[in-house]
Amino acid sequence: MVLHYTNRSKEIACGRNNHDLVSTSLNDRVTCKKCRSSKAFQQRSWFNDFQNRTATEPMGLEEWTSGAMTFAQAAQFSLRCFLVEAEEMAQGLERDLQPLIVNE
């Protein structure tokens, strides 16, 4: 059986509208080739990839899925938040490192 991709508004990414379709919002379970090649599926995949690579939750994901932000806005917001967080973490690590460095 083919599994289709659906977003929160329950729209099938490939455009089919048969009420007997089985769908999911979990990207790794989608088997419909048209759904997998759709922009909505690929955009959601970007957020999954972001989370897997950064080990942080994308800050713009909920805004994008609710329609409050476009994909571009939400993705850029996620990146900016991650960059700020990473910079703060690096600065904290550097502060912790300074007392440990022994001048020889």
Buried (B, 14 or more C-beta within 10 A) or exposed (E): EBBBBBBEEEEBBBEEEEEEBEBBBEBEEBEBEBBBEBEBBBBBBBBBEBBEEBEEEBBBBEBBBEEEBEBEEBBEBBBEBBEEEEEEEEEEEEEEEEEEEEEE
